């Protein structure tokens, strides 16, 4: 049986205000390349992915087009209008998916150091389980705090920090977005979980950081100097 096609979605319409940048966060440079270029290269290098759909704000569309023209990606890349939230941007991208697409990979534009191996591992597991996220087990002591007071010390072995990419069967993801469109979620798996679907977790990467603040750029520049991230 021929494997079903995969399309990748990158929500990149956020303003990134905490980064204090004059350019959109995905276009901020780490060494010689924009943040977005790093993860695009990893996605474009996977043969299973037929197209990459990026949600951008209309005011920054030309800036993204100009950046994409500078990189030769052997993959079809489409820009769509983003929404007011990450969730809305993903929903816009879902509306652009091809009829023959069987799986959808979603990756944060602010996570540049996506490895080809992690992409392949997520896609492999998704074809088995239908829904997969990557993440890392907590290394610090975790406590639940209310009004400045510790209420509970959580079991560290039960706590994972979830990353992207996250991969789902297209029909499953479309159903979750349609049914729970009025529920705010911090990631796509949260909506799929509400369907009663079991989501598989595989180990991500410590390099796969999310860039949010200027301090994160310091770590990113150090990671960029490493080989094969």
ROMIVEX-628025 format. One record per residue: residue number from 1; residue in three letters; chain; y, z, x of N, C-alpha, C in turn. Coordinates in nm, 4 decimals. Last residue first. Layout:
PT/k/r/c/n.yy/n.zz/n.xx/ca.yy/ca.zz/ca.xx/c.yy/c.zz/c.xx
PT/NUM/ala/A/Y/Z/X/Y/Z/X/Y/Z/X
...
end
This chain:
PT/k/r/c/n.yy/n.zz/n.xx/ca.yy/ca.zz/ca.xx/c.yy/c.zz/c.xx
PT/229/unk/A/1.9324/1.4208/2.2727/1.9514/1.5247/2.1740/1.9087/1.4763/2.0364
PT/228/unk/A/1.8979/1.2962/2.5397/1.7981/1.2922/2.4337/1.8125/1.4088/2.3351
PT/227/unk/A/2.0869/1.5048/2.7607/2.0115/1.3816/2.7343/1.9165/1.4020/2.6181
PT/226/unk/A/2.4091/1.6541/2.7141/2.2645/1.6644/2.7317/2.1987/1.5304/2.6999
PT/225/unk/A/2.6656/1.6189/2.6423/2.6339/1.5938/2.7840/2.4840/1.6017/2.8122
PT/224/unk/A/2.6771/1.7038/2.3843/2.6868/1.5591/2.4099/2.6524/1.5247/2.5555
PT/223/unk/A/2.6873/1.9804/2.4078/2.5623/1.9173/2.3630/2.5616/1.7686/2.3994
PT/222/unk/A/2.9545/2.0108/2.4803/2.8499/2.0536/2.5725/2.7173/1.9875/2.5372
PT/221/unk/A/3.0800/1.9206/2.2543/3.1039/1.8485/2.3798/3.0007/1.8864/2.4845
PT/220/unk/A/2.9957/2.1122/2.0699/2.9552/1.9730/2.0543/2.9719/1.8941/2.1839
PT/219/unk/A/3.1256/2.3446/2.1506/2.9797/2.3371/2.1623/2.9320/2.1920/2.1564
PT/218/unk/A/3.3834/2.2575/2.0849/3.3539/2.3020/2.2216/3.2036/2.2933/2.2465
PT/217/unk/A/3.3709/2.2129/1.8149/3.3871/2.0968/1.9032/3.3577/2.1323/2.0488
PT/216/unk/A/3.3705/2.4663/1.7083/3.2456/2.3894/1.7058/3.2524/2.2681/1.7980
PT/215/unk/A/3.6365/2.5367/1.7239/3.5415/2.6008/1.8153/3.4093/2.5245/1.8206
PT/214/unk/A/3.7509/2.3993/1.5109/3.7772/2.3526/1.6489/3.6806/2.4139/1.7498
PT/213/unk/A/3.4866/2.3812/1.2581/3.6085/2.4363/1.3162/3.6319/2.3801/1.4568
PT/212/unk/A/3.2627/2.2237/1.1936/3.3533/2.2682/1.0884/3.4878/2.3124/1.1447
PT/211/unk/A/2.9747/2.0543/1.2489/3.1089/2.0749/1.3034/3.2061/2.1045/1.1903
PT/210/unk/A/2.6569/2.1795/1.2685/2.7557/2.1227/1.1780/2.8946/2.1556/1.2303
PT/209/unk/A/2.3962/2.0902/1.5039/2.5012/2.1787/1.4520/2.5924/2.1025/1.3562
PT/208/unk/A/2.1363/2.0385/1.6249/2.1820/1.9758/1.5013/2.2890/2.0616/1.4314
PT/207/unk/A/2.0275/2.1770/1.8315/2.1372/2.0847/1.8635/2.2048/2.0312/1.7368
PT/206/unk/A/1.8194/2.3030/1.7165/1.9352/2.3859/1.7498/2.0536/2.3008/1.7923
PT/205/unk/A/1.6615/2.1348/1.4444/1.6979/2.1383/1.5860/1.8197/2.2270/1.6070
PT/204/unk/A/1.4013/2.2155/1.2170/1.5079/2.1258/1.2591/1.5336/2.1383/1.4075
PT/203/unk/A/1.0807/2.2313/1.0742/1.1739/2.2824/1.1754/1.2744/2.1762/1.2167
PT/202/unk/A/1.0662/2.1870/0.7184/1.0151/2.1641/0.8535/1.1215/2.2083/0.9538
PT/201/unk/A/0.9795/2.2718/0.3937/1.0735/2.2967/0.5029/1.0040/2.2690/0.6349
PT/200/unk/A/0.9490/2.1217/0.0713/0.8899/2.1540/0.2015/0.9995/2.1748/0.3057
PT/199/unk/A/0.9965/2.2394/-0.2462/1.0600/2.1667/-0.1367/1.0019/2.2143/-0.0041
PT/198/unk/A/0.8662/2.1992/-0.5630/0.8512/2.2700/-0.4366/0.9064/2.1830/-0.3241
PT/197/unk/A/1.0579/2.1809/-0.8604/0.9891/2.1101/-0.7520/0.9808/2.1991/-0.6282
PT/196/unk/A/1.2062/2.2694/-1.0650/1.0759/2.3330/-1.0470/0.9936/2.2686/-0.9377
PT/195/unk/A/1.4543/2.1761/-1.0731/1.3566/2.1007/-1.1517/1.2197/2.1675/-1.1484
PT/194/unk/A/1.5833/2.3264/-0.8880/1.6023/2.3641/-1.0282/1.5095/2.2866/-1.1211
PT/193/unk/A/1.5361/2.1888/-0.6542/1.4609/2.3116/-0.6780/1.4697/2.3544/-0.8241
PT/192/unk/A/1.7318/1.9929/-0.6706/1.5917/1.9534/-0.6870/1.5059/2.0761/-0.7178
PT/191/unk/A/1.9561/2.1481/-0.6136/1.9433/2.0839/-0.7444/1.7981/2.0436/-0.7725
PT/190/unk/A/1.9052/2.2272/-0.3522/1.9296/2.3291/-0.4542/1.9132/2.2721/-0.5947
PT/189/unk/A/1.8968/1.9944/-0.2046/1.7707/2.0596/-0.2367/1.7886/2.1644/-0.3464
PT/188/unk/A/2.1629/1.9408/-0.1549/2.0918/1.8599/-0.2541/1.9607/1.9248/-0.2967
PT/187/unk/A/2.3778/2.2322/-0.1377/2.3012/2.1227/-0.0789/2.2209/2.0541/-0.1883
PT/186/unk/A/2.5341/2.3853/-0.3001/2.5768/2.3697/-0.1612/2.4944/2.2669/-0.0853
PT/185/unk/A/2.6370/2.2967/-0.6296/2.5303/2.3290/-0.5351/2.5784/2.3028/-0.3929
PT/184/unk/A/2.7385/2.3491/-0.9599/2.7807/2.3329/-0.8208/2.6698/2.3797/-0.7274
PT/183/unk/A/2.6490/2.1708/-1.2389/2.6190/2.2902/-1.1603/2.6554/2.2644/-1.0150
PT/182/unk/A/2.6672/1.9373/-1.3730/2.7759/2.0338/-1.3935/2.7535/2.1649/-1.3191
PT/181/unk/A/2.4368/1.7982/-1.3206/2.5628/1.7467/-1.2675/2.6788/1.8434/-1.2822
PT/180/unk/A/2.1647/1.8318/-1.3670/2.2440/1.9466/-1.3221/2.3798/1.9047/-1.2661
PT/179/unk/A/2.0574/1.5877/-1.4499/2.0356/1.7072/-1.5313/2.1295/1.8215/-1.4955
PT/178/unk/A/2.1300/1.4065/-1.2490/2.1664/1.3814/-1.3889/2.1594/1.5091/-1.4725
PT/177/unk/A/2.0222/1.5171/-1.0205/2.1669/1.4963/-1.0281/2.2123/1.4716/-1.1711
PT/176/unk/A/1.7488/1.5158/-1.0860/1.8170/1.6421/-1.0568/1.9678/1.6278/-1.0706
PT/175/unk/A/1.6996/1.2410/-1.1143/1.6786/1.3312/-1.2279/1.7539/1.4617/-1.2076
PT/174/unk/A/1.7493/1.1508/-0.8556/1.8313/1.1020/-0.9665/1.8195/1.1939/-1.0877
PT/173/unk/A/1.5418/1.2824/-0.7205/1.6806/1.3152/-0.6904/1.7745/1.2697/-0.8015
PT/172/unk/A/1.3150/1.1599/-0.8324/1.3308/1.3042/-0.8384/1.4777/1.3438/-0.8191
PT/171/unk/A/1.3477/0.8928/-0.7612/1.3431/0.9297/-0.9028/1.3663/1.0787/-0.9231
PT/170/unk/A/1.3396/0.9077/-0.4767/1.4613/0.8681/-0.5471/1.4600/0.9123/-0.6921
PT/169/unk/A/1.2143/1.1859/-0.3044/1.1846/1.0673/-0.3834/1.3081/1.0339/-0.4659
PT/168/unk/A/1.4217/1.2986/-0.0296/1.3595/1.3175/-0.1603/1.3149/1.1823/-0.2173
PT/167/unk/A/1.5324/1.4807/0.2522/1.4758/1.3561/0.1993/1.4002/1.3856/0.0698
PT/166/unk/A/1.7944/1.5801/0.4573/1.7072/1.6189/0.3473/1.6613/1.4891/0.2819
PT/165/unk/A/1.8882/1.6221/0.8057/1.8648/1.5474/0.6827/1.7742/1.6194/0.5831
PT/164/unk/A/2.0583/1.9331/0.7473/2.0216/1.7999/0.7009/1.9699/1.7263/0.8237
PT/163/unk/A/1.9435/2.2753/0.7268/2.0254/2.1676/0.7817/2.0059/2.0407/0.6986
PT/162/unk/A/1.9327/2.6235/0.6594/1.8938/2.4868/0.6239/1.9958/2.3854/0.6753
PT/161/unk/A/1.8022/2.8948/0.8051/1.9295/2.8229/0.7948/1.8971/2.6745/0.7749
PT/160/unk/A/1.5866/3.1246/0.6398/1.6037/3.0028/0.7196/1.7435/2.9471/0.6983
PT/159/unk/A/1.4168/3.4243/0.6085/1.5472/3.3576/0.6009/1.5517/3.2381/0.6954
PT/158/unk/A/1.1950/3.5740/0.6487/1.2011/3.4994/0.5233/1.3285/3.4150/0.5106
PT/157/unk/A/1.2307/3.7146/0.8774/1.1278/3.6104/0.8800/1.1269/3.5258/0.7527
PT/156/unk/A/1.4178/3.9082/0.8067/1.4605/3.7934/0.8850/1.3590/3.6803/0.8823
PT/155/unk/A/1.4708/4.0527/0.5118/1.3620/4.0245/0.6043/1.3936/3.8950/0.6792
PT/154/unk/A/1.7930/4.2177/0.4948/1.6956/4.1175/0.4527/1.5862/4.0983/0.5575
PT/153/unk/A/1.9177/4.5146/0.3940/1.8824/4.4403/0.5145/1.7679/4.3461/0.4782
PT/152/unk/A/2.1711/4.5727/0.1523/2.0300/4.5476/0.1820/2.0174/4.4761/0.3147
PT/151/unk/A/2.4343/4.6446/0.1385/2.3486/4.6730/0.0232/2.2009/4.6611/0.0571
PT/150/unk/A/2.7056/4.7505/0.3194/2.5706/4.6955/0.3286/2.4889/4.7403/0.2085
PT/149/unk/A/3.0329/4.6788/0.2025/2.9264/4.7757/0.2243/2.7906/4.7068/0.2266
PT/148/unk/A/3.2276/4.4953/0.1296/3.2372/4.5562/0.2616/3.1299/4.6579/0.2941
PT/147/unk/A/3.1467/4.4072/-0.1210/3.2732/4.4814/-0.1071/3.2808/4.5576/0.0249
PT/146/unk/A/2.8216/4.3804/-0.0095/2.9060/4.3767/-0.1286/3.0278/4.4656/-0.1060
PT/145/unk/A/2.5849/4.2021/0.1795/2.7016/4.2899/0.1793/2.7804/4.2710/0.0500
PT/144/unk/A/2.2744/4.1811/0.3258/2.3509/4.1481/0.2058/2.4605/4.2519/0.1904
PT/143/unk/A/2.2088/4.0791/0.6607/2.2311/4.1842/0.5621/2.3068/4.1288/0.4420
PT/142/unk/A/2.0034/3.9850/0.9298/2.0773/3.9416/0.8122/2.0867/4.0554/0.7115
PT/141/unk/A/1.9995/3.9475/1.2757/1.9714/4.0376/1.1642/2.0618/3.9995/1.0477
PT/140/unk/A/1.9310/3.6101/1.3936/2.0108/3.7320/1.3860/1.9622/3.8207/1.2724
PT/139/unk/A/1.7740/3.3934/1.3543/1.7518/3.4684/1.4775/1.8277/3.6005/1.4776
PT/138/unk/A/1.6028/3.2268/1.0919/1.7152/3.3092/1.1354/1.6793/3.3849/1.2628
PT/137/unk/A/1.4556/2.9058/1.1512/1.4425/3.0468/1.1116/1.5575/3.1287/1.1686
PT/136/unk/A/1.6125/2.6050/1.0453/1.5717/2.6919/1.1547/1.5577/2.8355/1.1042
PT/135/unk/A/1.5291/2.2875/0.8875/1.6080/2.4079/0.9095/1.5521/2.4894/1.0235
PT/134/unk/A/1.5057/2.0188/0.6521/1.4803/2.0763/0.7832/1.5701/2.1980/0.8013
PT/133/unk/A/1.3268/1.9385/0.3503/1.4502/1.9719/0.4220/1.4106/2.0212/0.5603
PT/132/unk/A/1.1736/1.7222/0.1139/1.1694/1.7948/0.2416/1.3097/1.8206/0.2930
PT/131/unk/A/0.9619/1.5960/-0.1279/1.0911/1.6617/-0.1067/1.0830/1.7454/0.0199
PT/130/unk/A/0.7177/1.4675/-0.1127/0.8165/1.4188/-0.2087/0.9539/1.4785/-0.1917
PT/129/unk/A/0.5037/1.5126/0.0593/0.5414/1.6180/-0.0350/0.6428/1.5744/-0.1408
PT/128/unk/A/0.4638/1.2644/0.1954/0.3520/1.3499/0.1565/0.3913/1.4440/0.0426
PT/127/unk/A/0.7026/1.1533/0.2452/0.6026/1.0650/0.1846/0.4788/1.1437/0.1404
PT/126/unk/A/0.8258/1.3633/0.3776/0.8699/1.3280/0.2420/0.7675/1.2397/0.1719
PT/125/unk/A/0.7099/1.3584/0.6306/0.6756/1.4677/0.5405/0.7138/1.4348/0.3965
PT/124/unk/A/0.8304/1.1236/0.7306/0.6847/1.1357/0.7252/0.6435/1.2433/0.6260
PT/123/unk/A/1.1010/1.1893/0.7209/1.0499/1.0794/0.6387/0.8974/1.0877/0.6235
PT/122/unk/A/1.1104/1.3970/0.9100/1.1490/1.4215/0.7703/1.0933/1.3136/0.6778
PT/121/unk/A/1.0308/1.2645/1.1437/0.9521/1.3767/1.0938/0.9824/1.4046/0.9462
PT/120/unk/A/1.2369/1.0750/1.1763/1.0985/1.0306/1.1543/1.0128/1.1417/1.0952
PT/119/unk/A/1.4543/1.2486/1.2217/1.4560/1.1533/1.1104/1.3137/1.1117/1.0755
PT/118/unk/A/1.3673/1.3714/1.4554/1.3838/1.4518/1.3348/1.3886/1.3631/1.2105
PT/117/unk/A/1.3696/1.1517/1.6330/1.2442/1.2225/1.6053/1.2545/1.3034/1.4772
PT/116/unk/A/1.6347/1.0847/1.6532/1.5441/0.9906/1.5891/1.4131/1.0565/1.5517
PT/115/unk/A/1.8541/1.3597/1.5832/1.7622/1.2859/1.6695/1.6756/1.1909/1.5888
PT/114/unk/A/2.1896/1.4206/1.5427/2.0650/1.3943/1.4716/1.9737/1.3121/1.5613
PT/113/unk/A/2.4487/1.5320/1.6031/2.3372/1.5238/1.6971/2.2014/1.5194/1.6275
PT/112/unk/A/2.6532/1.5522/1.4070/2.6390/1.4309/1.4890/2.5063/1.4185/1.5630
PT/111/unk/A/2.7274/1.6459/1.1130/2.6171/1.6824/1.2035/2.5869/1.5618/1.2924
PT/110/unk/A/2.9098/1.5544/0.9326/2.9583/1.6482/1.0336/2.8483/1.6998/1.1258
PT/109/unk/A/2.7785/1.4101/0.7431/2.8542/1.3349/0.8437/2.8986/1.4241/0.9583
PT/108/unk/A/2.4541/1.5116/0.6532/2.5953/1.5467/0.6642/2.6627/1.4669/0.7745
PT/107/unk/A/2.2302/1.2970/0.4813/2.2667/1.3659/0.6053/2.4162/1.3922/0.6088
PT/106/unk/A/1.9520/1.2139/0.2919/2.0927/1.2542/0.2884/2.1228/1.3349/0.4134
PT/105/unk/A/1.7369/0.9588/0.1932/1.7673/1.0552/0.2994/1.9156/1.0864/0.2929
PT/104/unk/A/1.5228/0.8719/-0.0623/1.6628/0.8841/-0.0228/1.6763/0.9932/0.0828
PT/103/unk/A/1.2736/0.6317/-0.1529/1.3131/0.7602/-0.0975/1.4592/0.7558/-0.0534
PT/102/unk/A/1.2565/0.3805/-0.2680/1.1653/0.4849/-0.3125/1.2058/0.6238/-0.2677
PT/101/unk/A/1.4283/0.0984/-0.3817/1.4320/0.2168/-0.2964/1.3426/0.3266/-0.3533
PT/100/unk/A/1.4534/-0.1167/-0.5458/1.3251/-0.0984/-0.4788/1.3202/0.0239/-0.3881
PT/99/unk/A/1.7179/-0.1122/-0.6312/1.6109/-0.0901/-0.7283/1.4788/-0.0572/-0.6608
PT/98/unk/A/1.9497/0.0622/-0.4147/1.8740/-0.0545/-0.4580/1.7600/-0.0179/-0.5503
PT/97/unk/A/2.2318/0.2695/-0.5017/2.1017/0.2466/-0.4390/2.0302/0.1256/-0.4977
PT/96/unk/A/2.4671/0.3469/-0.6138/2.4666/0.2203/-0.5395/2.3307/0.1855/-0.4801
PT/95/unk/A/2.4471/0.5955/-0.7194/2.4680/0.4853/-0.8123/2.4645/0.3487/-0.7469
PT/94/unk/A/2.4405/0.7525/-0.4961/2.3154/0.7321/-0.5698/2.3268/0.6153/-0.6667
PT/93/unk/A/2.7118/0.7637/-0.4323/2.6209/0.6859/-0.3478/2.4897/0.6562/-0.4202
PT/92/unk/A/2.8023/0.9363/-0.6314/2.8555/0.7999/-0.6248/2.7629/0.7103/-0.5427
PT/91/unk/A/2.6621/1.1681/-0.5568/2.6348/1.1047/-0.6863/2.6851/0.9610/-0.6885
PT/90/unk/A/2.7882/1.2282/-0.3178/2.6473/1.1890/-0.3157/2.6106/1.1172/-0.4457
PT/89/unk/A/3.0397/1.2988/-0.4217/3.0270/1.1851/-0.3301/2.8838/1.1351/-0.3235
PT/88/unk/A/2.9786/1.5262/-0.5668/3.0262/1.4079/-0.6383/3.0151/1.2834/-0.5515
PT/87/unk/A/2.9075/1.6966/-0.3561/2.8109/1.6654/-0.4613/2.8504/1.5395/-0.5375
PT/86/unk/A/3.1461/1.7202/-0.2171/3.0316/1.6580/-0.1519/2.9310/1.6113/-0.2564
PT/85/unk/A/3.4222/1.6367/-0.4389/3.3308/1.7300/-0.3732/3.2194/1.6521/-0.3049
PT/84/unk/A/3.5623/1.4233/-0.5301/3.6382/1.5423/-0.4944/3.5525/1.6454/-0.4219
PT/83/unk/A/3.3959/1.1358/-0.3794/3.4484/1.2154/-0.4889/3.5270/1.3348/-0.4380
PT/82/unk/A/3.4255/0.8053/-0.2272/3.3771/0.9415/-0.2384/3.4399/1.0141/-0.3562
PT/81/unk/A/3.3324/0.4721/-0.2612/3.4371/0.5716/-0.2829/3.3746/0.7090/-0.3021
PT/80/unk/A/3.1274/0.3422/0.0042/3.1580/0.3619/-0.1374/3.2652/0.4693/-0.1483
PT/79/unk/A/3.0145/0.1070/0.2392/3.1073/0.2152/0.2104/3.1307/0.2215/0.0602
PT/78/unk/A/2.7069/0.0296/0.4005/2.7985/0.0089/0.2878/2.8868/0.1314/0.2707
PT/77/unk/A/2.5275/-0.1393/0.6462/2.6051/-0.0199/0.6158/2.7047/-0.0526/0.5049
PT/76/unk/A/2.2216/-0.2502/0.7717/2.3260/-0.2723/0.6719/2.3937/-0.1393/0.6394
PT/75/unk/A/2.1730/-0.2496/1.1209/2.1387/-0.1960/0.9910/2.2541/-0.2235/0.8956
PT/74/unk/A/2.2335/-0.2280/1.3996/2.1372/-0.3252/1.3464/2.0827/-0.2747/1.2121
PT/73/unk/A/2.5614/-0.1906/1.4818/2.4479/-0.1224/1.4207/2.3566/-0.2259/1.3566
PT/72/unk/A/2.7851/-0.1908/1.7091/2.6878/-0.2881/1.6608/2.5638/-0.2147/1.6105
PT/71/unk/A/3.1071/-0.0693/1.6569/2.9690/-0.0380/1.6934/2.8738/-0.1386/1.6298
PT/70/unk/A/3.3492/-0.1385/1.5613/3.3395/-0.1214/1.7063/3.1966/-0.0956/1.7530
PT/69/unk/A/3.3383/-0.1334/1.2892/3.3411/-0.2656/1.3549/3.3226/-0.2550/1.5062
PT/68/unk/A/3.3648/0.1337/1.2286/3.2322/0.0718/1.2205/3.2273/-0.0624/1.2912
PT/67/unk/A/3.6416/0.1713/1.2530/3.5510/0.2412/1.3439/3.4133/0.1752/1.3459
PT/66/unk/A/3.7350/0.0136/1.0428/3.7749/-0.0182/1.1795/3.6815/0.0470/1.2804
PT/65/unk/A/3.6247/0.1504/0.8254/3.5875/0.0119/0.8518/3.6184/-0.0275/0.9959
PT/64/unk/A/3.7632/0.3925/0.8474/3.6179/0.3904/0.8658/3.5698/0.2483/0.8959
PT/63/unk/A/4.0206/0.3021/0.7936/3.9945/0.3695/0.9211/3.8443/0.3706/0.9500
PT/62/unk/A/3.9905/0.2074/0.5360/4.0171/0.1116/0.6437/3.9921/0.1735/0.7799
PT/61/unk/A/3.9449/0.4525/0.3937/3.8445/0.3461/0.3980/3.8677/0.2498/0.5150
PT/60/unk/A/4.1123/0.6628/0.3466/4.0609/0.6474/0.4833/3.9613/0.5323/0.4977
PT/59/unk/A/4.1741/0.6565/0.0814/4.2861/0.6552/0.1759/4.2399/0.6332/0.3200
PT/58/unk/A/3.9257/0.6875/-0.0390/3.9908/0.5570/-0.0418/4.1035/0.5475/0.0604
PT/57/unk/A/3.6787/0.8619/0.1480/3.7955/0.8655/0.0604/3.8653/0.7300/0.0693
PT/56/unk/A/3.3323/0.7598/0.1431/3.4583/0.7879/0.2124/3.5714/0.7964/0.1099
PT/55/unk/A/2.9904/0.7608/0.1843/3.0972/0.7895/0.0884/3.2224/0.8303/0.1652
PT/54/unk/A/2.7703/0.5156/0.2942/2.8630/0.6211/0.3362/2.9715/0.6380/0.2308
PT/53/unk/A/2.4418/0.4215/0.3240/2.5550/0.4227/0.2312/2.6430/0.5429/0.2657
PT/52/unk/A/2.2331/0.2112/0.4973/2.3049/0.3383/0.5062/2.4281/0.3281/0.4173
PT/51/unk/A/1.9064/0.0667/0.4524/2.0520/0.0622/0.4396/2.1085/0.2031/0.4501
PT/50/unk/A/1.6412/0.1040/0.5213/1.6882/-0.0318/0.4970/1.8406/-0.0425/0.4918
PT/49/unk/A/1.4390/0.2801/0.7337/1.5649/0.2883/0.6600/1.6240/0.1481/0.6459
PT/48/unk/A/1.2256/0.2343/0.8970/1.1988/0.2553/0.7548/1.3257/0.2537/0.6706
PT/47/unk/A/1.3158/0.2223/1.1587/1.2793/0.0970/1.0925/1.2567/0.1135/0.9423
PT/46/unk/A/1.5865/0.3883/1.2922/1.4606/0.4065/1.2210/1.4296/0.2825/1.1371
PT/45/unk/A/1.8354/0.3493/1.3993/1.7207/0.3249/1.4857/1.5866/0.3410/1.4169
PT/44/unk/A/2.0173/0.4318/1.2156/1.9996/0.2874/1.2318/1.8773/0.2544/1.3162
PT/43/unk/A/2.0065/0.7070/1.2611/1.9583/0.6513/1.1349/1.9296/0.5020/1.1473
PT/42/unk/A/2.1177/0.7260/1.5174/1.9834/0.7792/1.4919/1.9243/0.7203/1.3647
PT/41/unk/A/2.3689/0.6115/1.4756/2.2772/0.5502/1.5711/2.1333/0.5975/1.5480
PT/40/unk/A/2.4858/0.7923/1.2987/2.4577/0.6559/1.2552/2.3569/0.5882/1.3475
PT/39/unk/A/2.5291/1.0158/1.4556/2.4207/1.0213/1.3568/2.3864/0.8819/1.3038
PT/38/unk/A/2.7378/0.9073/1.6239/2.6161/0.9676/1.6791/2.5023/0.9654/1.5764
PT/37/unk/A/2.9465/0.8252/1.4595/2.8701/0.7256/1.5342/2.7382/0.7818/1.5857
PT/36/unk/A/3.0754/1.0519/1.3589/2.9907/0.9718/1.2713/2.8997/0.8777/1.3483
PT/35/unk/A/3.2309/1.1380/1.5769/3.1207/1.2206/1.5278/3.0225/1.1362/1.4476
PT/34/unk/A/3.3067/0.8609/1.7993/3.3339/0.9457/1.6829/3.2099/1.0251/1.6425
PT/33/unk/A/3.2739/0.8759/2.1613/3.2356/0.8242/2.0301/3.2797/0.9175/1.9183
PT/32/unk/A/3.3200/0.9848/2.4099/3.3652/0.8471/2.3877/3.3400/0.7946/2.2468
PT/31/unk/A/3.3637/1.3133/2.3270/3.3597/1.2240/2.4428/3.4065/1.0846/2.4009
PT/30/unk/A/3.3920/1.2855/2.0047/3.3251/1.3745/2.0982/3.2947/1.2886/2.2193
PT/29/unk/A/3.6625/1.2249/1.7809/3.5783/1.1844/1.8941/3.5181/1.3035/1.9683
PT/28/unk/A/3.6624/1.2028/1.4310/3.7046/1.2778/1.5488/3.6085/1.2467/1.6632
PT/27/unk/A/3.5539/1.0918/1.2094/3.6067/0.9985/1.3089/3.6664/1.0691/1.4301
PT/26/unk/A/3.4819/1.2963/1.0379/3.3747/1.2136/1.0938/3.4217/1.1161/1.2023
PT/25/unk/A/3.7493/1.4000/0.9732/3.6577/1.4706/1.0636/3.5469/1.3814/1.1189
PT/24/unk/A/4.0252/1.1731/0.9876/3.9099/1.2275/0.9146/3.8077/1.2870/1.0110
PT/23/unk/A/4.2981/1.2963/1.1942/4.2087/1.1882/1.1506/4.0928/1.2501/1.0732
PT/22/unk/A/4.4201/1.5280/1.2607/4.5023/1.4284/1.1926/4.4196/1.3104/1.1434
PT/21/unk/A/4.2586/1.8450/1.2136/4.2648/1.7126/1.2758/4.3513/1.6178/1.1926
PT/20/unk/A/4.1617/2.1068/1.1602/4.3014/2.0840/1.2002/4.3190/1.9494/1.2716
PT/19/unk/A/3.9261/2.1869/1.0593/3.9217/2.1309/1.1939/4.0619/2.1029/1.2477
PT/18/unk/A/3.9678/2.2585/0.8009/3.9508/2.3669/0.8977/3.9453/2.3164/1.0413
PT/17/unk/A/3.9691/2.0149/0.6613/4.0953/2.0835/0.6885/4.0830/2.1924/0.7947
PT/16/unk/A/3.8066/1.7955/0.5873/3.7857/1.8674/0.7130/3.9074/1.9469/0.7554
PT/15/unk/A/3.7917/1.6309/0.3667/3.9150/1.6308/0.4463/3.8995/1.7038/0.5796
PT/14/unk/A/3.5066/1.4235/0.2865/3.5761/1.5519/0.2982/3.6966/1.5438/0.3902
PT/13/unk/A/3.3545/1.2009/0.2788/3.4864/1.1918/0.2152/3.5666/1.3203/0.2267
PT/12/unk/A/3.0956/1.1485/0.3498/3.1954/1.1605/0.4570/3.3372/1.1543/0.4019
PT/11/unk/A/2.7574/1.1621/0.3021/2.8848/1.1991/0.2388/2.9880/1.2282/0.3471
PT/10/unk/A/2.5340/0.9211/0.3534/2.6160/1.0112/0.4343/2.7438/1.0422/0.3572
PT/9/unk/A/2.2042/0.8250/0.2832/2.3367/0.8554/0.2295/2.4076/0.9519/0.3234
PT/8/unk/A/1.9657/0.5673/0.3279/2.0282/0.6898/0.3769/2.1682/0.7035/0.3192
PT/7/unk/A/1.6683/0.4525/0.1730/1.8110/0.4359/0.1974/1.8686/0.5710/0.2379
PT/6/unk/A/1.3519/0.3080/0.2149/1.4334/0.4287/0.2273/1.5790/0.3871/0.2462
PT/5/unk/A/1.0829/0.1579/0.0304/1.2037/0.1516/0.1110/1.2789/0.2841/0.1078
PT/4/unk/A/0.7374/0.2547/0.0523/0.8584/0.2288/-0.0236/0.9813/0.2367/0.0659
PT/3/unk/A/0.4756/0.0862/0.2299/0.5643/0.2015/0.2155/0.6911/0.1648/0.1390
PT/2/unk/A/0.2185/-0.0873/0.0608/0.3387/-0.0991/0.1418/0.4291/0.0223/0.1193
PT/1/unk/A/-0.1197/0.0000/0.0839/0.0000/0.0000/0.0000/0.1245/0.0000/0.0872
end
